Amino acid sequence: MLSFLATIESIGRKLPHPTLVFIYLCGIVIAGSYGLSFLGLSATHPVTQELLTVKSLLSPDGLLYILSNTVHNFMNFAPLGPVLVAMLGIGIADHSGYLPAGIQTITNKAPKSLLSYAIVFCGVLSNIAADSGYVVLIPLAALVFKTAGQHPLAGIAAGFAGVSGGYSANLLLGPVDIVLAGITTEAAQILEPTASISAASNYWFMVASTFIITFLGGLLTDKIVEPYLAANNTELLTDTDQALQNQSAKKNQSMQQKPIDRKAFAIATLAGLVYCLVLGGIFYIQLLPFQEAISGLVVLITLGFAIVGLVYGRLATTPKQDNWVVTSLESSFAALAGYMVLMFFAAQFVAYFNWTQLGLIAAIKGATLLTSWSLPPIMLLLVILLFSATINLCIGSSSAKWALLAPVLVPLLMLLDIDPALTQLAYRIGDSSTNIITPLMPYFALVLAYAQQHKQDTHLGTIMAMMMPYSIGFLVVWSLTLVVWVQAGVPLGF
């Protein structure tokens, strides 16, 4: 496995700078859309019966789209706004000293043997809070690992595996359960007009999956990913990286030796708890509806970090400049300069790929092929699972893919006496397992930017090598769990 991962990273390291990779990918999509449009590649939408053809970006409409939507694509790219907003609060908490003190407190008390499992578990649970896990948990996981004397990229890998790879596991129901159940219901009503699929139709399997993914993710982090990163860290470091690593090590050492202002830390933490209780009370008495407020959760999290940071900065004995709050905000944004450039071209690539309809046509043709195969029900479920995992490399949105596939796959399996909830579950497993290795997933570029903050020469190949064990492990173990679950006749949900 270590040799396999080294091969993946070696290939990835021969690629140009990640920003240049996305520039080249934009060029490939532009040229490919022209060629496939000229060849007349098309597919029929399973719901609207509309004939979908590849749209060329070199046509008048395509050129007009590029010119009129470049700014829109960048400003509306999913990872951009939440990250910038979150960095306001995180920057204050970090520069005030609260965040380093909190991380040091946690790592001093938490057993190192359970650190990876805790990060993966928190990542899985963060799915209930929309995309906040990507913005908050993953960079914090890197700091936690670094402070504990472990490789920071291993922390990023564990956090990413939990947040994105464990997307279909949780102890609570979330927005994605409601969206997917609604799509499945509409697809099932093609055959049975009265069919209704509950948002909790996969709940028991999700709960079990939470602990399976936590154990497996932590085990893979400790036994494969971190040993691989440690074994390759020295020989892959450039001189610049080595100097930065030495500076970082000195900074961490001084931070660990510096005593924590425990009184200020306790009061700031108490302020954060009071803030959480106030929010809980507001939602409980329904002054704000929770389902609508969930879309603004990143803002609430940012405000929480800002509160604890301001309280700690005000009470801590460490001397600070008068304008330290403004300085911390400026420093946080300055650190995102490279990320902003990367996001600009990543946003264009994803937008171009979606506009040309290449992903939609590939998904429809693949689903049509599946319907022509005569396979036993359990085998067909596994094929759907693998197909979902594969098509996830072309279309990033979980709900968009299911809106295309459900009208074909759900009725097909209903004719074979397979519950629509089971078909939905097979799709979700495949979709989650490969989230962490596809650059088309909007937050993939964000994870790359986080990793480059700790190791400047990190490439796409580095991230894919880190995440490949999780993707393979989740896909295999989850598939086997599904087979055993179905054969045992255990309810999927309610």
C-alpha positions in Angstrom: 0.0 0.0 0.0 2.8 2.5 0.9 4.5 1.7 -2.5 1.1 2.2 -4.3 0.6 5.6 -2.5 4.1 6.6 -3.3 3.5 5.9 -7.0 0.3 8.0 -7.0 2.1 10.9 -5.3 5.1 10.6 -7.6 2.8 10.9 -10.7 0.9 13.7 -9.1 4.2 15.6 -8.3 5.1 15.6 -12.0 2.0 17.8 -12.6 2.5 21.5 -12.7 1.4 23.9 -10.0 -2.2 23.2 -8.9 -3.4 26.5 -10.2 -1.9 25.7 -13.6 -3.5 22.3 -13.5 -7.0 23.9 -13.2 -6.0 26.4 -16.0 -5.1 23.4 -18.3 -8.3 21.6 -17.3 -10.3 24.6 -18.4 -8.6 24.4 -21.7 -9.3 20.7 -22.0 -13.0 21.2 -21.3 -13.2 24.0 -23.8 -11.5 22.0 -26.5 -13.3 18.7 -25.6 -16.7 20.4 -25.6 -16.0 21.6 -29.2 -15.0 18.2 -30.4 -17.8 16.2 -28.8 -20.3 18.8 -29.9 -19.1 18.5 -33.4 -19.5 14.7 -33.1 -23.1 15.1 -31.9 -22.8 13.4 -28.5 -26.3 13.5 -26.8 -28.6 11.8 -24.3 -32.3 12.0 -23.4 -33.1 13.4 -19.9 -35.0 10.7 -18.0 -37.4 13.1 -16.4 -38.1 15.9 -18.9 -37.4 13.8 -22.0 -35.4 16.7 -23.2 -32.6 15.9 -25.7 -29.3 17.0 -24.1 -26.4 17.7 -26.4 -22.9 18.8 -25.6 -22.7 22.6 -25.7 -19.5 23.9 -27.1 -17.7 26.7 -25.3 -16.2 27.8 -28.6 -19.6 28.5 -30.0 -21.0 32.1 -29.9 -23.2 31.1 -26.9 -20.2 29.5 -25.2 -18.0 32.5 -25.7 -20.7 34.7 -24.4 -21.2 32.5 -21.4 -17.4 32.7 -20.6 -17.4 36.5 -20.9 -20.5 37.2 -18.9 -20.2 34.6 -16.2 -16.5 34.6 -15.2 -17.0 36.9 -12.3 -20.3 35.2 -11.4 -18.6 31.8 -11.4 -15.9 33.0 -9.0 -18.2 35.0 -6.6 -20.7 32.1 -6.4 -18.2 29.3 -6.0 -19.4 27.3 -3.0 -16.1 27.2 -0.9 -15.3 30.9 -1.4 -17.7 32.9 0.8 -17.9 30.5 3.8 -14.1 30.4 4.0 -13.6 34.1 3.9 -16.4 34.7 6.5 -15.1 31.9 8.8 -11.5 33.3 8.7 -12.8 36.5 10.4 -13.7 34.7 13.6 -11.0 32.1 13.4 -8.3 34.8 12.8 -9.4 36.6 16.0 -9.4 33.4 18.0 -6.0 32.4 16.7 -4.2 35.7 17.1 -5.6 36.3 20.5 -4.0 33.1 21.7 -7.2 31.3 22.5 -7.0 28.8 19.7 -3.4 27.7 20.4 -4.2 27.5 24.1 -7.3 25.4 23.4 -5.5 23.0 21.1 -2.6 22.7 23.6 -5.1 21.9 26.3 -6.9 19.2 24.2 -3.7 17.6 23.0 -2.2 17.5 26.5 -5.2 15.7 27.9 -6.4 13.6 25.0 -4.7 10.2 24.5 -2.7 10.3 21.2 -4.0 6.9 20.4 -7.5 8.2 20.1 -6.8 11.5 18.3 -7.4 10.2 14.8 -10.6 8.6 15.7 -11.9 11.7 17.5 -11.1 13.9 14.4 -12.9 11.5 12.0 -15.9 11.2 14.4 -16.2 15.0 14.7 -15.9 15.2 10.9 -18.8 12.8 10.4 -21.0 14.7 12.9 -20.1 18.0 11.3 -22.2 17.0 8.2 -25.3 18.1 10.1 -23.9 21.7 10.0 -23.9 21.9 6.2 -20.3 22.8 4.9 -18.9 24.1 8.1 -16.8 21.0 8.6 -14.7 21.8 5.6 -14.2 25.4 6.7 -13.6 24.9 10.4 -12.8 21.3 11.3 -10.2 20.4 8.7 -7.8 23.3 9.4 -8.2 22.8 13.1 -7.4 19.1 12.7 -4.1 20.0 11.1 -3.2 22.3 14.1 -4.3 19.6 16.6 -2.0 17.0 14.9 0.9 19.4 14.7 0.6 20.4 18.3 0.5 16.7 19.3 3.8 16.1 17.4 2.1 14.3 14.5 2.0 15.1 10.8 -0.4 18.0 10.1 -1.3 16.6 6.7 -2.5 13.4 8.5 -4.9 15.6 10.5 -6.2 17.2 7.3 -6.6 13.7 5.8 -8.5 12.4 8.9 -10.8 15.5 9.0 -11.4 15.4 5.2 -12.2 11.6 5.4 -14.8 12.2 8.2 -16.4 15.3 6.7 -16.6 14.3 3.0 -16.0 10.5 2.9 -18.4 10.0 5.8 -21.0 12.2 4.2 -23.7 9.4 4.3 -23.1 8.6 8.0 -24.4 10.6 11.0 -26.2 10.2 14.3 -28.7 12.9 13.3 -30.8 13.6 10.2 -29.8 16.6 8.1 -30.7 18.6 5.0 -29.2 16.0 2.6 -31.5 13.3 4.0 -34.6 15.4 3.3 -33.4 16.4 -0.2 -32.5 12.8 -1.3 -35.7 11.3 0.2 -37.8 13.8 -1.8 -36.1 12.9 -5.1 -36.5 9.2 -4.3 -40.2 9.7 -3.5 -40.8 11.4 -6.9 -38.9 8.6 -8.7 -40.9 5.9 -6.9 -44.2 7.6 -7.7 -43.5 6.9 -11.4 -44.6 3.3 -10.6 -46.6 3.8 -7.4 -48.4 7.2 -7.2 -48.9 6.9 -3.5 -45.3 6.0 -2.7 -43.5 8.0 0.0 -39.9 7.7 1.2 -39.1 9.0 4.7 -36.1 11.2 5.3 -35.3 8.6 8.0 -35.5 5.7 5.6 -31.7 5.0 5.9 -31.4 6.2 9.6 -30.3 3.0 11.3 -27.8 2.2 8.7 -26.4 5.8 9.0 -26.0 5.4 12.7 -24.1 2.1 12.4 -22.0 3.7 9.6 -21.0 6.5 11.9 -19.1 4.1 14.1 -17.8 2.0 11.2 -16.4 5.1 9.4 -15.0 6.5 12.6 -13.1 3.2 13.4 -12.0 2.6 9.9 -11.0 6.2 9.3 -9.0 6.4 12.5 -7.3 3.0 11.8 -6.3 4.0 8.2 -4.9 7.3 9.5 -2.7 5.7 12.2 -1.6 2.6 10.2 -1.3 3.8 6.6 -1.6 7.5 6.0 0.5 9.0 8.8 3.3 6.4 8.4 3.3 7.1 4.7 3.6 10.9 5.2 6.3 10.4 7.8 8.3 8.0 5.6 8.2 10.4 2.6 8.3 13.7 4.4 12.1 14.2 4.5 12.9 13.2 1.0 10.0 15.2 -0.5 10.8 18.5 1.3 12.4 21.3 -0.7 14.9 23.5 0.9 12.3 26.2 1.4 9.9 23.7 2.9 12.6 22.5 5.3 13.3 26.0 6.5 9.6 26.7 7.0 9.2 23.4 8.8 12.1 24.3 11.1 10.5 27.7 11.8 7.2 26.0 12.5 8.8 23.5 14.8 10.4 26.3 16.8 7.1 28.2 16.9 5.3 25.1 18.2 8.0 24.4 20.7 7.8 27.9 22.1 4.0 27.7 22.2 4.1 24.4 24.1 6.6 25.9 26.6 4.6 29.1 27.0 2.2 28.8 30.0 -1.5 29.1 29.2 -3.4 31.9 30.9 -5.9 29.5 32.4 -8.2 32.0 34.0 -8.6 33.9 30.7 -9.1 30.6 28.9 -11.7 29.4 31.3 -13.7 32.6 31.1 -13.5 32.8 27.3 -14.6 29.1 27.1 -17.5 29.9 29.4 -18.5 32.9 27.2 -18.5 30.5 24.2 -20.7 28.0 26.1 -23.1 30.8 27.1 -23.3 31.8 23.4 -24.1 28.3 22.4 -26.8 28.1 25.1 -28.3 31.4 24.0 -28.4 30.1 20.4 -30.0 26.8 21.5 -32.6 28.7 23.4 -33.4 30.9 20.4 -33.9 27.8 18.2 -35.8 26.0 20.9 -38.4 28.7 21.4 -38.4 29.2 17.6 -37.4 32.8 17.6 -35.5 31.7 14.5 -36.5 28.6 12.5 -33.6 26.1 12.6 -34.0 24.7 9.1 -33.8 28.2 7.6 -31.0 29.4 9.9 -28.8 26.3 9.1 -27.8 28.1 5.8 -26.2 30.8 7.9 -24.4 28.4 10.3 -21.0 29.5 9.2 -21.8 33.1 10.3 -22.9 31.8 13.7 -19.7 29.7 14.1 -17.6 32.8 13.0 -19.4 34.9 15.7 -18.7 32.2 18.3 -14.9 32.1 17.5 -14.8 35.9 17.5 -16.5 36.1 21.0 -14.1 33.7 22.6 -11.1 35.3 20.9 -12.1 38.8 22.0 -12.7 37.7 25.6 -9.4 35.8 25.8 -7.5 38.7 24.1 -9.0 41.2 26.6 -8.3 39.1 29.7 -5.0 37.4 28.8 -1.8 38.8 30.3 0.0 38.6 27.0 0.8 42.1 25.8 -1.0 43.1 22.5 -1.1 46.1 20.2 -4.1 48.4 20.4 -5.2 47.4 16.9 -4.5 43.7 17.3 -8.1 42.7 16.2 -7.7 44.5 12.9 -4.2 43.2 12.4 -5.4 39.6 13.0 -8.2 40.0 10.4 -5.8 41.4 7.9 -3.2 38.6 8.5 -5.9 35.9 8.1 -6.9 37.3 4.7 -3.3 37.8 3.6 -2.7 34.1 4.2 -5.5 33.3 1.7 -3.9 35.0 -1.3 -2.8 31.8 -2.9 -6.1 30.1 -2.1 -8.0 32.9 -3.8 -6.0 32.5 -7.1 -6.5 28.8 -7.0 -10.3 29.2 -6.3 -10.7 31.5 -9.3 -9.6 28.9 -11.8 -11.1 26.0 -10.0 -14.5 27.8 -10.1 -14.2 28.4 -13.8 -13.3 24.7 -14.5 -16.3 23.4 -12.5 -18.7 25.9 -14.1 -17.4 25.1 -17.6 -17.9 21.4 -17.0 -21.4 21.8 -15.8 -22.4 24.2 -18.6 -21.2 21.9 -21.4 -23.5 19.1 -19.9 -20.7 16.6 -20.2 -21.3 15.2 -16.7 -25.0 14.9 -17.2 -24.7 13.1 -20.5 -22.2 10.7 -19.0 -24.5 9.9 -16.0 -27.5 9.3 -18.2 -25.7 7.0 -20.6 -24.2 5.0 -17.7 -27.6 4.6 -16.1 -29.1 3.5 -19.4 -26.4 0.9 -19.7 -27.2 -0.5 -16.3 -30.9 -1.0 -17.2 -29.9 -3.3 -20.0 -28.0 -5.7 -17.8 -29.8 -8.7 -16.3 -28.2 -9.1 -12.9 -29.4 -10.6 -9.6 -30.8 -7.9 -7.2 -27.9 -7.8 -4.8 -25.4 -7.7 -7.7 -27.3 -4.9 -9.3 -27.2 -2.9 -6.0 -23.4 -3.3 -5.9 -23.1 -2.3 -9.6 -25.2 0.8 -8.8 -23.0 1.5 -5.8 -19.8 1.3 -8.0 -21.4 3.3 -10.8 -22.3 6.1 -8.3 -18.7 6.1 -7.0 -17.4 6.4 -10.6 -19.8 9.0 -11.9 -19.0 11.1 -8.7 -15.7 11.8 -10.4 -17.7 13.7 -13.1 -20.5 15.4 -11.2 -19.8 16.9 -7.7 -23.3 17.6 -6.4 -24.9 14.6 -4.6 -28.5 15.9 -5.2 -27.9 16.8 -8.8 -26.6 13.2 -9.6 -29.5 11.6 -7.8 -32.0 13.8 -9.6 -30.7 12.3 -12.8 -30.2 8.7 -11.7 -33.2 8.1 -9.4 -35.9 8.3 -12.2 -34.1 5.4 -14.0 -32.7 3.3 -11.2 -35.5 3.5 -8.6 -38.3 2.2 -10.8 -36.0 -0.4 -12.3 -35.2 -1.9 -8.9 -38.8 -1.6 -7.7 -39.8 -4.0 -10.5 -37.3 -6.4 -8.9 -39.0 -5.9 -5.5 -36.1 -3.8 -4.1 -37.2 -1.0 -1.7 -36.4 2.5 -3.1 -34.8 3.3 0.2 -32.2 0.5 -0.4 -31.5 1.9 -3.9 -31.0 5.3 -2.4 -28.6 3.9 0.2 -26.5 2.1 -2.4 -26.2 5.4 -4.3 -25.2 7.3 -1.2 -22.5 4.9 -0.2 -20.9 5.1 -3.6 -21.2 8.8 -3.8 -19.6 9.4 -0.4 -16.7 7.0 -0.9 -15.1 8.9 -3.8 -15.9 12.4 -2.7 -12.4 12.7 -1.2 -10.5 11.9 -4.4 -12.4 13.9 -7.1 -11.1 17.4 -7.9 -14.6 18.2 -9.1 -15.8 18.2 -5.5 -15.9 22.0 -4.8 -14.0 21.8 -1.5 -11.2 19.6 -2.8 -9.3 22.7 -3.9 -9.9 24.1 -0.4 -8.3 21.0 1.2 -5.3 21.4 -1.1 -4.9 25.0 0.0 -5.0 24.0 3.7 -2.3 21.4 3.0 -0.1 23.9 1.3 -0.1 26.1 4.4 1.8 23.3 6.1 3.8 22.0 3.2 4.2 24.4 0.2 5.0 21.8 -2.4 1.8 19.8 -1.8 0.2 18.8 -5.2 -3.1 17.3 -6.3 -1.2 14.0 -6.3 -0.3 14.4 -2.7 -3.9 14.8 -1.7 -5.1 11.9 -3.8 -2.4 9.7 -2.4 -3.4 10.7 1.2 -7.1 10.1 0.5 -6.9 6.9 -1.6 -6.7 4.5 1.3 -9.9 6.0 2.8 -11.7 5.9 -0.5 -10.9 2.3 -1.1 -11.4 1.3 2.5 -14.8 3.0 2.8 -16.0 1.6 -0.5 -15.1 -2.0 0.3 -16.2 -2.1 4.0 -19.4 -0.1 3.3 -20.3 -2.4 0.4 -19.7 -5.5 2.5 -21.7 -4.0 5.4 -24.6 -3.3 3.0 -24.6 -6.9 1.7 -24.6 -8.3 5.2 -27.3 -5.9 6.3 -29.6 -6.8 3.5 -29.0 -10.5 3.8 -29.7 -10.3 7.6 -33.0 -8.5 6.9 -32.2 -5.7 9.4 -34.3 -2.5 8.8 -32.5 0.3 7.1 -34.5 3.0 8.8 -38.1 4.0 9.6 
